[in-house]
Amino acid sequence: MDEMNLDDLKRSEEQKREAHWDPAERWRVLQATITWAESQATVRRNTRQRCLELQAAKLKQENP
Amino acid sequence: MNVAGGRGSGSVMNVDHILKTLNAHQVAYLLIGGMNFLVRHAPLLTYDVDVWIEDAPENLRRCERALGELQAEWGASDDDWGPVADKPAGWLRQPLFCLTSPHGSIDVFRSVKGLGSWAASRAKAYAGETAGGVAFVGLSDADMLESQMALPEGERNQQRIRVLKKALRQAEDGRDEP
């Protein structure tokens, strides 16, 4: 299978999956995925340290 | 073989559960795509777990069994869509698959555009661990960059490319230091 066909196959596979997600189930899965992503070391927005870092950056933007 | 962790907010979070199940079934895989970038570098809006599996008959069967345990669903057509556990062994034939599962969307690749052999990328891969303590093997930064550059220009993720180039430069500088 050549490179172009792989791109087409990816698009058609994604469309087919899209049609088979139950909307409520998909929403539940998305929320669980976001929760998982938030817990990863590279993300962690919801910690005291990260909030203070973000606050400092935003204050700097407001008062350069 | 059954890995504990049910739907949604069980004891093992959803992506961890997918990785843990692949590990339990000894699937030879590399975590690729957005999740691999997210756990290694920076936050990214991504909802699929993309894995590139070794394209060897025994590994394909192990992967089929793992996807069955994950209650993944797929079909060659809309009419054929259903639990992969109900499909006869050997269904994992085409170059890539996009599946649903109660633990999240899973994309399985037997080959990755822009990259050569799975074994060559496996040799350069890194061993990582999620925040939940689940071990995985992820595609190297150099290969992540290669696969991004192989995409059509309009589909490349410029933020990801910038971060990867910077990480590779920093790694190179670190090697140059006495």
gemmi code that builds the backbone of each chain (N, CA, C; Angstrom):
import gemmi

chains = {
    "A": [
        ("MET", (0.842, -1.196, 0.000), (0.000, 0.000, 0.000), (0.880, 1.250, 0.000)),
        ("ASP", (0.651, 2.202, -0.933), (1.541, 3.357, -1.007), (1.141, 4.404, 0.029)),
        ("GLU", (1.997, 5.467, 0.161), (1.814, 6.501, 1.182), (0.459, 7.184, 1.077)),
        ("MET", (0.021, 7.504, -0.169), (-1.251, 8.191, -0.379), (-2.408, 7.344, 0.127)),
        ("ASN", (-2.362, 6.061, -0.148), (-3.424, 5.181, 0.301), (-3.488, 5.089, 1.821)),
        ("LEU", (-2.340, 5.184, 2.487), (-2.327, 5.159, 3.950), (-3.069, 6.370, 4.514)),
        ("ASP", (-2.849, 7.532, 3.917), (-3.562, 8.750, 4.353), (-5.070, 8.580, 4.164)),
        ("ASP", (-5.460, 8.045, 3.021), (-6.890, 7.827, 2.749), (-7.484, 6.823, 3.733)),
        ("LEU", (-6.727, 5.767, 3.980), (-7.207, 4.732, 4.904), (-7.392, 5.320, 6.300)),
        ("LYS", (-6.451, 6.173, 6.737), (-6.545, 6.783, 8.069), (-7.821, 7.623, 8.155)),
        ("ARG", (-8.052, 8.426, 7.136), (-9.252, 9.275, 7.149), (-10.523, 8.432, 7.172)),
        ("SER", (-10.558, 7.397, 6.353), (-11.784, 6.593, 6.295), (-11.989, 5.807, 7.586)),
        ("GLU", (-10.898, 5.339, 8.210), (-11.008, 4.639, 9.497), (-11.529, 5.590, 10.581)),
        ("GLU", (-11.045, 6.830, 10.579), (-11.496, 7.803, 11.584), (-12.978, 8.126, 11.405)),
        ("GLN", (-13.406, 8.265, 10.148), (-14.830, 8.558, 9.886), (-15.711, 7.402, 10.350)),
        ("LYS", (-15.252, 6.188, 10.076), (-16.035, 5.004, 10.455), (-16.154, 4.930, 11.983)),
        ("ARG", (-15.052, 5.177, 12.692), (-15.089, 5.145, 14.158), (-16.028, 6.227, 14.700)),
        ("GLU", (-15.901, 7.419, 14.118), (-16.734, 8.557, 14.536), (-18.218, 8.177, 14.525)),
        ("ALA", (-18.619, 7.473, 13.471), (-20.026, 7.102, 13.306), (-20.480, 6.068, 14.332)),
        ("HIS", (-19.517, 5.364, 14.934), (-19.903, 4.283, 15.849), (-19.767, 4.629, 17.320)),
        ("TRP", (-19.306, 5.862, 17.629), (-19.256, 6.246, 19.042), (-20.675, 6.580, 19.519)),
        ("ASP", (-21.049, 6.052, 20.670), (-22.279, 6.491, 21.327), (-21.943, 7.834, 21.988)),
        ("PRO", (-22.716, 8.922, 21.730), (-22.326, 10.249, 22.232), (-22.086, 10.291, 23.747)),
        ("ALA", (-22.966, 9.641, 24.525), (-22.804, 9.674, 25.991), (-21.536, 8.928, 26.413)),
        ("GLU", (-21.306, 7.783, 25.790), (-20.113, 6.982, 26.104), (-18.855, 7.754, 25.716)),
        ("ARG", (-18.922, 8.428, 24.583), (-17.761, 9.184, 24.126), (-17.427, 10.311, 25.097)),
        ("TRP", (-18.454, 10.980, 25.589), (-18.242, 12.077, 26.534), (-17.620, 11.554, 27.826)),
        ("ARG", (-18.096, 10.402, 28.297), (-17.534, 9.803, 29.511), (-16.053, 9.473, 29.299)),
        ("VAL", (-15.741, 8.896, 28.130), (-14.358, 8.513, 27.828), (-13.460, 9.748, 27.709)),
        ("LEU", (-13.971, 10.821, 27.088), (-13.186, 12.059, 26.953), (-12.861, 12.651, 28.320)),
        ("GLN", (-13.849, 12.659, 29.203), (-13.612, 13.207, 30.548), (-12.558, 12.390, 31.286)),
        ("ALA", (-12.643, 11.049, 31.143), (-11.654, 10.188, 31.802), (-10.265, 10.427, 31.214)),
        ("THR", (-10.201, 10.661, 29.897), (-8.908, 10.897, 29.242), (-8.308, 12.218, 29.706)),
        ("ILE", (-9.159, 13.245, 29.832), (-8.679, 14.551, 30.310), (-8.153, 14.408, 31.742)),
        ("THR", (-8.882, 13.678, 32.572), (-8.453, 13.462, 33.962), (-7.092, 12.768, 33.994)),
        ("TRP", (-6.935, 11.767, 33.140), (-5.652, 11.047, 33.070), (-4.542, 12.000, 32.619)),
        ("ALA", (-4.831, 12.779, 31.550), (-3.814, 13.693, 31.010), (-3.391, 14.715, 32.067)),
        ("GLU", (-4.365, 15.218, 32.831), (-4.069, 16.216, 33.876), (-3.123, 15.670, 34.937)),
        ("SER", (-3.128, 14.361, 35.130), (-2.295, 13.781, 36.184), (-0.854, 13.555, 35.736)),
        ("GLN", (-0.577, 13.711, 34.430), (0.776, 13.437, 33.936), (1.729, 14.577, 34.295)),
        ("ALA", (2.982, 14.223, 34.483), (3.973, 15.187, 34.985), (4.119, 16.406, 34.080)),
        ("THR", (3.970, 16.216, 32.757), (4.170, 17.340, 31.840), (2.993, 18.298, 31.847)),
        ("VAL", (1.865, 17.899, 32.409), (0.641, 18.705, 32.353), (0.373, 19.391, 33.691)),
        ("ARG", (-0.052, 18.632, 34.661), (-0.327, 19.065, 36.034), (-0.619, 20.548, 36.214)),
        ("ARG", (-1.786, 20.955, 35.740), (-2.197, 22.356, 35.904), (-2.823, 22.589, 37.258)),
        ("ASN", (-3.421, 21.522, 37.817), (-4.218, 21.696, 39.026), (-3.425, 21.366, 40.289)),
        ("THR", (-2.240, 21.986, 40.413), (-1.459, 21.827, 41.638), (-1.126, 23.216, 42.166)),
        ("ARG", (-0.795, 23.288, 43.459), (-0.488, 24.592, 44.056), (0.692, 25.251, 43.335)),
        ("GLN", (1.740, 24.435, 43.099), (2.947, 24.971, 42.462), (2.649, 25.488, 41.054)),
        ("ARG", (1.891, 24.704, 40.292), (1.598, 25.098, 38.908), (0.701, 26.341, 38.882)),
        ("CYS", (-0.264, 26.417, 39.810), (-1.146, 27.588, 39.866), (-0.338, 28.845, 40.175)),
        ("LEU", (0.635, 28.720, 41.095), (1.463, 29.878, 41.446), (2.340, 30.296, 40.264)),
        ("GLU", (2.856, 29.308, 39.528), (3.672, 29.617, 38.343), (2.841, 30.344, 37.293)),
        ("LEU", (1.632, 29.818, 37.036), (0.759, 30.435, 36.030), (0.346, 31.838, 36.460)),
        ("GLN", (0.049, 31.967, 37.779), (-0.346, 33.274, 38.310), (0.783, 34.290, 38.134)),
        ("ALA", (2.011, 33.865, 38.420), (3.157, 34.763, 38.268), (3.329, 35.186, 36.812)),
        ("ALA", (3.149, 34.224, 35.892), (3.292, 34.538, 34.464), (2.216, 35.518, 34.014)),
        ("LYS", (0.988, 35.315, 34.499), (-0.122, 36.198, 34.108), (0.043, 37.595, 34.711)),
        ("LEU", (0.527, 37.640, 35.957), (0.763, 38.948, 36.588), (1.827, 39.730, 35.814)),
        ("LYS", (2.835, 38.995, 35.330), (3.908, 39.622, 34.568), (3.353, 40.195, 33.248)),
        ("GLN", (2.402, 39.441, 32.656), (1.780, 39.917, 31.411), (0.970, 41.186, 31.670)),
        ("GLU", (0.260, 41.181, 32.816), (-0.597, 42.332, 33.156), (0.239, 43.557, 33.510)),
        ("ASN", (1.333, 43.322, 34.267), (2.204, 44.415, 34.725), (3.642, 44.176, 34.284)),
        ("PRO", (3.932, 44.387, 33.009), (5.286, 44.069, 32.540), (6.339, 44.982, 33.170)),
    ],
    "B": [
        ("MET", (-6.094, -14.133, 30.890), (-5.374, -12.948, 31.389), (-6.339, -11.768, 31.450)),
        ("ASN", (-6.501, -11.218, 32.633), (-7.408, -10.082, 32.746), (-6.796, -9.035, 33.649)),
        ("VAL", (-6.653, -7.828, 33.127), (-6.040, -6.752, 33.898), (-7.140, -5.988, 34.607)),
        ("ALA", (-7.011, -5.826, 35.946), (-8.034, -5.118, 36.709), (-8.178, -3.686, 36.216)),
        ("GLY", (-9.360, -3.160, 36.308), (-9.608, -1.768, 35.869), (-10.746, -1.765, 34.880)),
        ("GLY", (-11.887, -1.348, 35.337), (-13.063, -1.398, 34.481), (-13.281, -0.133, 33.705)),
        ("ARG", (-14.538, 0.212, 33.483), (-14.858, 1.388, 32.692), (-14.566, 2.643, 33.488)),
        ("GLY", (-14.103, 3.667, 32.774), (-13.959, 4.996, 33.352), (-13.060, 5.066, 34.557)),
        ("SER", (-13.646, 5.515, 35.698), (-12.816, 5.890, 36.832), (-12.559, 4.727, 37.780)),
        ("GLY", (-12.149, 3.582, 37.276), (-11.800, 2.452, 38.129), (-10.467, 2.701, 38.797)),
        ("SER", (-9.846, 1.622, 39.290), (-8.590, 1.796, 40.010), (-7.457, 2.198, 39.055)),
        ("VAL", (-7.560, 1.821, 37.801), (-6.540, 2.201, 36.819), (-7.194, 3.146, 35.821)),
        ("MET", (-6.579, 4.320, 35.640), (-7.197, 5.291, 34.721), (-7.128, 4.804, 33.285)),
        ("ASN", (-7.943, 5.370, 32.430), (-8.188, 4.732, 31.139), (-6.962, 4.500, 30.276)),
        ("VAL", (-6.104, 5.509, 30.093), (-4.930, 5.299, 29.230), (-3.979, 4.305, 29.897)),
        ("ASP", (-3.847, 4.433, 31.220), (-3.021, 3.471, 31.952), (-3.538, 2.054, 31.733)),
        ("HIS", (-4.860, 1.920, 31.712), (-5.432, 0.584, 31.552), (-5.115, -0.001, 30.180)),
        ("ILE", (-5.144, 0.852, 29.158), (-4.820, 0.388, 27.804), (-3.362, -0.089, 27.759)),
        ("LEU", (-2.453, 0.727, 28.309), (-1.024, 0.369, 28.293), (-0.763, -0.886, 29.130)),
        ("LYS", (-1.418, -0.926, 30.295), (-1.219, -2.070, 31.186), (-1.678, -3.377, 30.524)),
        ("THR", (-2.769, -3.299, 29.781), (-3.288, -4.498, 29.120), (-2.353, -4.932, 27.984)),
        ("LEU", (-1.830, -3.964, 27.228), (-0.862, -4.311, 26.170), (0.373, -4.957, 26.793)),
        ("ASN", (0.831, -4.399, 27.927), (1.995, -4.969, 28.616), (1.699, -6.390, 29.103)),
        ("ALA", (0.514, -6.558, 29.688), (0.158, -7.868, 30.248), (0.122, -8.935, 29.161)),
        ("HIS", (-0.264, -8.536, 27.951), (-0.318, -9.489, 26.835), (1.004, -9.564, 26.071)),
        ("GLN", (2.022, -8.866, 26.591), (3.365, -8.866, 25.989), (3.338, -8.444, 24.521)),
        ("VAL", (2.494, -7.441, 24.225), (2.445, -6.908, 22.869), (3.702, -6.059, 22.665)),
        ("ALA", (4.413, -6.298, 21.573), (5.579, -5.460, 21.239), (5.041, -4.217, 20.546)),
        ("TYR", (5.060, -3.093, 21.277), (4.464, -1.868, 20.738), (5.328, -0.667, 21.105)),
        ("LEU", (5.107, 0.414, 20.379), (5.693, 1.708, 20.735), (4.549, 2.691, 20.846)),
        ("LEU", (4.513, 3.462, 21.928), (3.520, 4.529, 22.045), (3.975, 5.654, 21.121)),
        ("ILE", (3.068, 6.106, 20.268), (3.421, 7.164, 19.304), (2.364, 8.266, 19.397)),
        ("GLY", (2.441, 9.261, 18.549), (1.384, 10.275, 18.448), (1.308, 11.217, 19.633)),
        ("GLY", (0.138, 11.808, 19.808), (-0.054, 12.858, 20.798), (0.169, 12.423, 22.236)),
        ("MET", (-0.287, 11.231, 22.602), (-0.098, 10.768, 23.987), (1.384, 10.620, 24.311)),
        ("ASN", (2.154, 10.116, 23.351), (3.599, 9.962, 23.567), (4.243, 11.334, 23.765)),
        ("PHE", (3.797, 12.310, 22.974), (4.322, 13.671, 23.107), (3.909, 14.255, 24.460)),
        ("LEU", (2.667, 14.019, 24.828), (2.144, 14.581, 26.087), (2.906, 14.051, 27.305)),
        ("VAL", (3.147, 12.740, 27.363), (3.823, 12.206, 28.549), (5.306, 12.559, 28.561)),
        ("ARG", (5.856, 12.925, 27.412), (7.308, 13.193, 27.358), (7.627, 14.685, 27.391)),
        ("HIS", (6.761, 15.499, 26.797), (7.119, 16.903, 26.638), (6.150, 17.921, 27.238)),
        ("ALA", (4.970, 18.051, 26.652), (4.122, 19.185, 27.028), (2.645, 18.854, 26.832)),
        ("PRO", (1.769, 19.607, 27.515), (0.327, 19.383, 27.350), (-0.075, 19.523, 25.890)),
        ("LEU", (-1.039, 18.735, 25.524), (-1.480, 18.701, 24.135), (-2.904, 18.169, 24.142)),
        ("LEU", (-3.763, 18.746, 23.318), (-5.140, 18.265, 23.249), (-5.171, 17.014, 22.375)),
        ("THR", (-5.240, 15.869, 22.997), (-5.249, 14.617, 22.228), (-6.085, 13.590, 22.968)),
        ("TYR", (-6.830, 12.814, 22.238), (-7.736, 11.873, 22.897), (-7.566, 10.434, 22.429)),
        ("ASP", (-6.648, 10.208, 21.492), (-6.440, 8.839, 21.004), (-5.161, 8.276, 21.612)),
        ("VAL", (-5.157, 6.990, 21.838), (-3.919, 6.311, 22.185), (-3.438, 5.642, 20.898)),
        ("ASP", (-2.298, 6.108, 20.378), (-1.748, 5.564, 19.135), (-0.606, 4.620, 19.469)),
        ("VAL", (-0.679, 3.403, 18.948), (0.439, 2.476, 19.152), (0.854, 1.880, 17.815)),
        ("TRP", (2.163, 1.774, 17.666), (2.757, 1.140, 16.490), (3.242, -0.225, 16.952)),
        ("ILE", (2.678, -1.282, 16.374), (3.016, -2.624, 16.857), (3.977, -3.321, 15.893)),
        ("GLU", (4.761, -4.210, 16.464), (5.670, -4.994, 15.611), (4.826, -5.886, 14.708)),
        ("ASP", (5.148, -5.825, 13.421), (4.329, -6.545, 12.439), (4.812, -7.989, 12.274)),
        ("ALA", (4.600, -8.773, 13.309), (5.001, -10.187, 13.286), (3.772, -11.003, 13.699)),
        ("PRO", (3.558, -12.167, 13.054), (2.313, -12.931, 13.291), (1.965, -13.143, 14.761)),
        ("GLU", (2.934, -13.573, 15.576), (2.630, -13.847, 16.990), (2.245, -12.560, 17.735)),
        ("ASN", (2.909, -11.469, 17.367), (2.605, -10.191, 18.032), (1.216, -9.690, 17.636)),
        ("LEU", (0.853, -9.901, 16.372), (-0.487, -9.501, 15.926), (-1.545, -10.266, 16.722)),
        ("ARG", (-1.316, -11.554, 16.963), (-2.289, -12.351, 17.738), (-2.350, -11.840, 19.178)),
        ("ARG", (-1.191, -11.511, 19.758), (-1.189, -10.987, 21.143), (-1.966, -9.674, 21.197)),
        ("CYS", (-1.760, -8.850, 20.181), (-2.447, -7.556, 20.146), (-3.958, -7.767, 19.989)),
        ("GLU", (-4.357, -8.715, 19.161), (-5.786, -9.012, 19.010), (-6.397, -9.420, 20.352)),
        ("ARG", (-5.668, -10.235, 21.098), (-6.186, -10.691, 22.398), (-6.278, -9.517, 23.383)),
        ("ALA", (-5.248, -8.654, 23.364), (-5.271, -7.482, 24.264), (-6.443, -6.566, 23.920)),
        ("LEU", (-6.669, -6.332, 22.635), (-7.776, -5.450, 22.221), (-9.121, -6.087, 22.572)),
        ("GLY", (-9.182, -7.407, 22.511), (-10.407, -8.107, 22.913), (-10.684, -7.880, 24.389)),
        ("GLU", (-9.636, -7.988, 25.197), (-9.808, -7.781, 26.637), (-10.187, -6.335, 26.942)),
        ("LEU", (-9.708, -5.411, 26.126), (-10.042, -3.993, 26.327), (-11.454, -3.663, 25.838)),
        ("GLN", (-12.173, -4.660, 25.386), (-13.549, -4.491, 24.864), (-13.579, -3.503, 23.693)),
        ("ALA", (-12.495, -3.519, 22.914), (-12.423, -2.632, 21.750), (-13.403, -3.104, 20.682)),
        ("GLU", (-13.878, -2.133, 19.883), (-14.800, -2.461, 18.789), (-14.240, -1.907, 17.485)),
        ("TRP", (-14.439, -2.656, 16.414), (-13.978, -2.247, 15.090), (-14.747, -3.051, 14.054)),
        ("GLY", (-14.763, -2.579, 12.836), (-15.376, -3.344, 11.746), (-14.714, -2.970, 10.437)),
        ("ALA", (-14.669, -3.939, 9.516), (-14.125, -3.645, 8.185), (-15.071, -2.695, 7.458)),
        ("SER", (-16.360, -2.714, 7.856), (-17.358, -1.789, 7.304), (-18.308, -1.418, 8.436)),
        ("ASP", (-19.208, -0.482, 8.179), (-20.186, -0.095, 9.199), (-21.044, -1.294, 9.620)),
        ("ASP", (-21.420, -2.118, 8.643), (-22.291, -3.274, 8.929), (-21.580, -4.318, 9.784)),
        ("ASP", (-20.275, -4.351, 9.644), (-19.470, -5.380, 10.290), (-18.978, -4.923, 11.670)),
        ("TRP", (-19.308, -3.669, 12.069), (-18.761, -3.087, 13.306), (-19.233, -3.860, 14.533)),
        ("GLY", (-18.304, -4.151, 15.454), (-18.687, -4.859, 16.680), (-17.467, -5.186, 17.503)),
        ("PRO", (-17.674, -5.887, 18.649), (-16.538, -6.226, 19.525), (-15.504, -7.068, 18.774)),
        ("VAL", (-14.226, -6.677, 18.884), (-13.197, -7.436, 18.175), (-13.023, -8.824, 18.796)),
        ("ALA", (-13.456, -8.965, 20.068), (-13.356, -10.274, 20.724), (-14.197, -11.318, 19.991)),
        ("ASP", (-15.216, -10.865, 19.254), (-16.090, -11.805, 18.533), (-15.553, -12.150, 17.148)),
        ("LYS", (-14.490, -11.485, 16.727), (-13.988, -11.724, 15.369), (-13.013, -12.913, 15.369)),
        ("PRO", (-13.003, -13.671, 14.269), (-12.047, -14.792, 14.225), (-10.606, -14.272, 14.215)),
        ("ALA", (-9.709, -15.012, 14.825), (-8.299, -14.597, 14.889), (-7.789, -14.296, 13.486)),
        ("GLY", (-6.930, -13.276, 13.394), (-6.360, -12.918, 12.100), (-7.033, -11.709, 11.479)),
        ("TRP", (-7.906, -11.022, 12.243), (-8.615, -9.851, 11.691), (-7.701, -8.636, 11.579)),
        ("LEU", (-6.595, -8.630, 12.319), (-5.685, -7.470, 12.333), (-4.791, -7.530, 11.088)),
        ("ARG", (-5.384, -7.192, 9.940), (-4.661, -7.394, 8.680), (-4.279, -6.108, 7.960)),
        ("GLN", (-5.154, -5.090, 8.006), (-4.857, -3.894, 7.212), (-3.772, -3.050, 7.882)),
        ("PRO", (-3.214, -2.045, 7.174), (-2.058, -1.316, 7.732), (-2.345, -0.526, 9.001)),
        ("LEU", (-3.587, -0.052, 9.184), (-3.900, 0.683, 10.422), (-5.384, 0.533, 10.763)),
        ("PHE", (-5.672, 0.735, 12.036), (-7.029, 0.554, 12.545), (-7.377, 1.668, 13.517)),
        ("CYS", (-8.613, 2.175, 13.462), (-9.111, 3.127, 14.457), (-10.247, 2.448, 15.204)),
        ("LEU", (-10.045, 2.196, 16.497), (-11.021, 1.437, 17.282), (-11.625, 2.293, 18.395)),
        ("THR", (-12.815, 1.914, 18.833), (-13.387, 2.492, 20.054), (-13.139, 1.499, 21.181)),
        ("SER", (-13.117, 2.013, 22.419), (-13.081, 1.126, 23.583), (-13.633, 1.913, 24.762)),
        ("PRO", (-14.103, 1.231, 25.811), (-14.607, 1.955, 26.989), (-13.511, 2.758, 27.674)),
        ("HIS", (-12.246, 2.532, 27.280), (-11.105, 3.219, 27.902), (-10.560, 4.333, 27.022)),
        ("GLY", (-11.130, 4.524, 25.849), (-10.687, 5.575, 24.942), (-10.488, 5.046, 23.534)),
        ("SER", (-10.324, 5.981, 22.590), (-10.062, 5.594, 21.205), (-8.648, 5.035, 21.108)),
        ("ILE", (-8.496, 3.987, 20.333), (-7.170, 3.380, 20.152), (-6.888, 3.294, 18.653)),
        ("ASP", (-5.729, 3.813, 18.238), (-5.285, 3.660, 16.857), (-4.124, 2.676, 16.856)),
        ("VAL", (-4.240, 1.651, 16.039), (-3.174, 0.651, 15.945), (-2.560, 0.735, 14.550)),
        ("PHE", (-1.255, 0.927, 14.507), (-0.543, 1.030, 13.231), (0.369, -0.174, 13.056)),
        ("ARG", (0.360, -0.745, 11.864), (1.342, -1.798, 11.549), (2.544, -1.196, 10.830)),
        ("SER", (2.388, 0.014, 10.325), (3.523, 0.751, 9.763), (3.251, 2.228, 9.991)),
        ("VAL", (4.305, 3.028, 10.033), (4.158, 4.465, 10.271), (4.851, 5.221, 9.151)),
        ("LYS", (4.100, 6.125, 8.557), (4.613, 6.920, 7.449), (5.879, 7.683, 7.861)),
        ("GLY", (6.906, 7.609, 7.036), (8.129, 8.359, 7.305), (9.151, 7.584, 8.121)),
        ("LEU", (8.730, 6.484, 8.723), (9.669, 5.694, 9.529), (9.933, 4.350, 8.858)),
        ("GLY", (11.122, 3.820, 9.102), (11.509, 2.553, 8.482), (10.970, 1.371, 9.258)),
        ("SER", (11.872, 0.530, 9.729), (11.415, -0.693, 10.398), (11.055, -0.416, 11.856)),
        ("TRP", (10.108, -1.210, 12.352), (9.706, -1.112, 13.760), (10.915, -1.402, 14.655)),
        ("ALA", (11.707, -2.401, 14.283), (12.857, -2.798, 15.113), (13.867, -1.649, 15.239)),
        ("ALA", (14.088, -0.919, 14.148), (15.041, 0.197, 14.191), (14.524, 1.285, 15.131)),
        ("SER", (13.228, 1.567, 15.078), (12.659, 2.583, 15.977), (12.625, 2.078, 17.412)),
        ("ARG", (12.392, 0.793, 17.600), (12.381, 0.215, 18.955), (13.757, 0.356, 19.601)),
        ("ALA", (14.798, 0.210, 18.795), (16.165, 0.316, 19.325), (16.465, 1.732, 19.820)),
        ("LYS", (15.776, 2.734, 19.234), (16.020, 4.136, 19.632), (14.979, 4.623, 20.645)),
        ("ALA", (13.988, 3.811, 20.947), (12.856, 4.245, 21.781), (13.287, 4.479, 23.228)),
        ("TYR", (12.411, 5.123, 24.004), (12.722, 5.355, 25.416), (11.722, 4.598, 26.288)),
        ("ALA", (12.174, 4.207, 27.468), (11.287, 3.517, 28.410), (10.709, 4.573, 29.342)),
        ("GLY", (9.407, 4.691, 29.351), (8.762, 5.693, 30.196), (7.834, 5.060, 31.208)),
        ("GLU", (7.259, 5.922, 32.046), (6.291, 5.468, 33.045), (5.257, 6.570, 33.194)),
        ("THR", (3.989, 6.210, 33.206), (2.952, 7.223, 33.388), (2.921, 7.657, 34.847)),
        ("ALA", (2.166, 8.723, 35.142), (2.065, 9.190, 36.526), (1.473, 8.107, 37.424)),
        ("GLY", (0.690, 7.206, 36.823), (0.093, 6.101, 37.582), (1.041, 4.932, 37.755)),
        ("GLY", (2.270, 5.072, 37.240), (3.273, 4.031, 37.429), (3.236, 2.916, 36.400)),
        ("VAL", (2.530, 3.131, 35.282), (2.469, 2.085, 34.253), (3.617, 2.282, 33.259)),
        ("ALA", (4.387, 1.223, 33.064), (5.538, 1.293, 32.157), (5.075, 1.227, 30.709)),
        ("PHE", (5.788, 1.931, 29.845), (5.510, 1.844, 28.407), (6.802, 2.149, 27.661)),
        ("VAL", (6.795, 1.845, 26.365), (7.935, 2.193, 25.517), (7.430, 3.192, 24.483)),
        ("GLY", (8.110, 4.339, 24.399), (7.639, 5.410, 23.522), (8.617, 5.703, 22.396)),
        ("LEU", (8.077, 6.161, 21.294), (8.887, 6.530, 20.135), (9.868, 7.641, 20.524)),
        ("SER", (11.095, 7.580, 20.028), (12.111, 8.595, 20.357), (11.724, 9.949, 19.769)),
        ("ASP", (12.332, 11.007, 20.322), (12.077, 12.357, 19.804), (12.445, 12.462, 18.329)),
        ("ALA", (13.584, 11.856, 17.955), (14.032, 11.940, 16.551), (13.002, 11.296, 15.625)),
        ("ASP", (12.471, 10.144, 16.039), (11.473, 9.467, 15.195), (10.129, 10.202, 15.214)),
        ("MET", (9.791, 10.818, 16.372), (8.545, 11.615, 16.410), (8.644, 12.747, 15.393)),
        ("LEU", (9.821, 13.360, 15.353), (10.030, 14.466, 14.414), (9.973, 13.964, 12.967)),
        ("GLU", (10.619, 12.825, 12.716), (10.590, 12.235, 11.360), (9.157, 11.988, 10.905)),
        ("SER", (8.342, 11.423, 11.795), (6.971, 11.082, 11.398), (6.129, 12.344, 11.199)),
        ("GLN", (6.426, 13.407, 11.970), (5.721, 14.682, 11.751), (6.070, 15.252, 10.376)),
        ("MET", (7.369, 15.215, 10.056), (7.824, 15.810, 8.801), (7.321, 15.019, 7.588)),
        ("ALA", (6.935, 13.764, 7.804), (6.431, 12.954, 6.690), (4.971, 13.259, 6.369)),
        ("LEU", (4.306, 14.024, 7.262), (2.897, 14.365, 7.026), (2.799, 15.445, 5.947)),
        ("PRO", (1.655, 15.524, 5.252), (1.471, 16.643, 4.336), (1.608, 17.955, 5.117)),
        ("GLU", (2.159, 18.983, 4.493), (2.511, 20.208, 5.210), (1.363, 20.758, 6.058)),
        ("GLY", (0.166, 20.748, 5.516), (-0.987, 21.302, 6.227), (-1.414, 20.503, 7.443)),
        ("GLU", (-0.958, 19.263, 7.546), (-1.362, 18.402, 8.668), (-0.294, 18.312, 9.755)),
        ("ARG", (0.853, 18.970, 9.522), (1.917, 18.914, 10.534), (1.545, 19.771, 11.745)),
        ("ASN", (1.953, 19.302, 12.919), (1.702, 20.052, 14.144), (2.940, 20.898, 14.433)),
        ("GLN", (2.842, 22.198, 14.136), (4.016, 23.069, 14.230), (4.528, 23.210, 15.662)),
        ("GLN", (3.604, 23.219, 16.641), (4.037, 23.332, 18.038), (4.866, 22.102, 18.429)),
        ("ARG", (4.378, 20.943, 17.995), (5.081, 19.703, 18.323), (6.468, 19.696, 17.666)),
        ("ILE", (6.531, 20.165, 16.424), (7.814, 20.189, 15.707), (8.812, 21.106, 16.419)),
        ("ARG", (8.336, 22.286, 16.864), (9.220, 23.235, 17.570), (9.784, 22.604, 18.843)),
        ("VAL", (8.884, 21.998, 19.627), (9.319, 21.402, 20.900), (10.310, 20.262, 20.662)),
        ("LEU", (10.029, 19.436, 19.658), (10.917, 18.299, 19.374), (12.281, 18.768, 18.894)),
        ("LYS", (12.294, 19.787, 18.022), (13.578, 20.304, 17.533), (14.399, 20.863, 18.694)),
        ("LYS", (13.715, 21.584, 19.587), (14.405, 22.167, 20.748), (14.962, 21.054, 21.651)),
        ("ALA", (14.153, 20.020, 21.896), (14.604, 18.920, 22.759), (15.798, 18.210, 22.138)),
        ("LEU", (15.769, 18.026, 20.817), (16.883, 17.352, 20.144), (18.143, 18.212, 20.178)),
        ("ARG", (17.966, 19.550, 20.030), (19.120, 20.457, 20.110), (19.738, 20.398, 21.510)),
        ("GLN", (18.858, 20.417, 22.525), (19.350, 20.382, 23.917), (20.082, 19.074, 24.200)),
        ("ALA", (19.553, 17.975, 23.668), (20.212, 16.673, 23.873), (21.571, 16.665, 23.198)),
        ("GLU", (21.621, 17.265, 22.001), (22.879, 17.347, 21.245), (23.893, 18.204, 22.004)),
        ("ASP", (23.446, 19.372, 22.518), (24.334, 20.251, 23.276), (24.869, 19.547, 24.516)),
        ("GLY", (23.988, 18.778, 25.166), (24.378, 18.052, 26.374), (25.472, 17.044, 26.083)),
        ("ARG", (25.387, 16.431, 24.894), (26.417, 15.448, 24.519), (27.752, 16.108, 24.217)),
        ("ASP", (27.669, 17.375, 23.714), (28.896, 18.086, 23.334), (29.694, 18.577, 24.539)),
        ("GLU", (28.960, 18.764, 25.679), (29.650, 19.301, 26.861), (30.698, 18.323, 27.383)),
        ("PRO", (31.849, 18.867, 27.840), (32.911, 17.966, 28.318), (32.498, 17.239, 29.594)),
    ],
}
model = gemmi.Model(1)
for chain_id, residues in chains.items():
    chain = gemmi.Chain(chain_id)
    for i, (resn, *xyz) in enumerate(residues, 1):
        res = gemmi.Residue()
        res.name, res.seqid = resn, gemmi.SeqId(i, " ")
        for name, pos in zip(("N", "CA", "C"), xyz):
            atom = gemmi.Atom()
            atom.name, atom.element = name, gemmi.Element(name[0])
            atom.pos, atom.b_iso = gemmi.Position(*pos), 0.0
            res.add_atom(atom)
        chain.add_residue(res)
    model.add_chain(chain)
structure = gemmi.Structure()
structure.add_model(model)
structure.setup_entities()
